[in-house]
C-alpha cells in the first residue's frame, strides 16, 4: 500500500484545489447541498475550499478504486460483486473501438506502479 501512495504522489498533477478553481460544479455534486433555516442551498466556493483544504482528489479516487479491487479479489468466487467484475456478456458489440472498462483502467494504474502480480498480493 505504501508503494501505491508514493506512486500516486509522483503521478498526480491535478490537485483538488485546481479542480475547485476549474470545476466547482463537480465539487458541489460530491459534497452536496447545505441546509440552512429549513431551506436547502448549494455550497459557495469559499465553503468548498474550506472543506477540501488542499487535498488531491485524483489520489483519493485512485486509492479507492485499487482498494475496492483488492477487496473484491479477496472475496469468494461465488460473491456477486466478484461475478459482476469478471463476468462476460455474450452479445454483439457496437462498431468501433471498445469502451474502456473499469478493470482495464485500474489495471493500467497498477502496471504504472509496477504491480504486475496484484492478484497474488490481494489474496494474501
N, C-alpha and C positions, 0 to 999 in steps of 0.2 A: 504494500500500500504506500510505503514511503517513496518507492520508485515512481509511482503514479503521481504523487503530489509534486515531486521535484520536476517531473516531465511537464506537468501542466503549468508550473510556474515558468518554465522556459518557453513553452509553446504559446501560451495565451498572450495575446497582444491587446485584446479588447477588454477594457475594464468596465465594470458596471456603471461607473461614473460617465464614461464616454457614451455608453448606451443610454444613460439618462439624458444626456445632452442631445442625442440624436433621436431617440425613440422613447419619449416619456409615455406614449400610449401603451407600449408593451409593458412597462413597469406598472402602469395603473391597472392593467389586467392582472398582472402577477400578484400585486399586493391588495387589490380590491378597493371598494369604496369605504368611506368613514361615516359613522352615524353620529350626527350632532343634533341635539334637541329634537329627537324623534324623526329627523329627516336625514336621508342619505345623500351624500355628495361625493364627487370624485376627489382624489388626493391632488394637492397642489405640488408643483415642482420642488419647493423647499421641503415639503414633508417627505417626498421621495428621497431626496438627497440625505435627509436626516436618518431615514431608515437604512439605506444601503451602506453608508459610512465607508465608501471606497472599496467594497467587496468586488470580486471578479465573478461575474455571472457565468462566463464561459467555463471557468474552472469548476464551479459548483455543478453545472449541468453535466459536464463530462464525468465528474466524480460520481454523481448519482446514477448515470447510465451504466458505468462499469460496475458499480456496487450492485445494481439490480441484476446485471448479467451474471455476476458471481453468485448471487442469491438463487436465481433460477437454475443455474448449473448445479448447485448443491442439492436441489430438490430431487425427489424420486422421478423416474421416467414416466410414471403414471400421473404426475401432478399436472393440472390443467394449464398453469402458466408456461410450463416447460413444453407441453404439447403445442401450445399456441406459438411459442418462439421458434421451434424447429419443425413445425408442421408444414406440409406442402399442399398447395392447391393444384388439383389436376383439372385445368380448364385451359381454354385457348387464351393466349396473351394478346394484348394490343400490339399494334405495329410500332416499330421504333425501338429506341433503346429502353431496356427495362429500368424501372424506377429503383432508386437506391433503397434498400431495405434497412430497417433499424439495426439488425445484426451486422450487416455489411459495414455500416458507418462506425459502429463500436469496434469491430474487428480492425478497421483501418487505424483507429486511435491506438489500439493495443499494439499493432505492428509498429507504429511510430515510436512507441515506448520501448520496443524491443522485447515484448512479451509474446512470444510465439506459442509457448505451451501454457496458455492461460487456463485451459480446461483442467489440466492436471493440478494447477495451483488452486483453482476454485474448489475442486473436490476434496482437497486436503485441509 
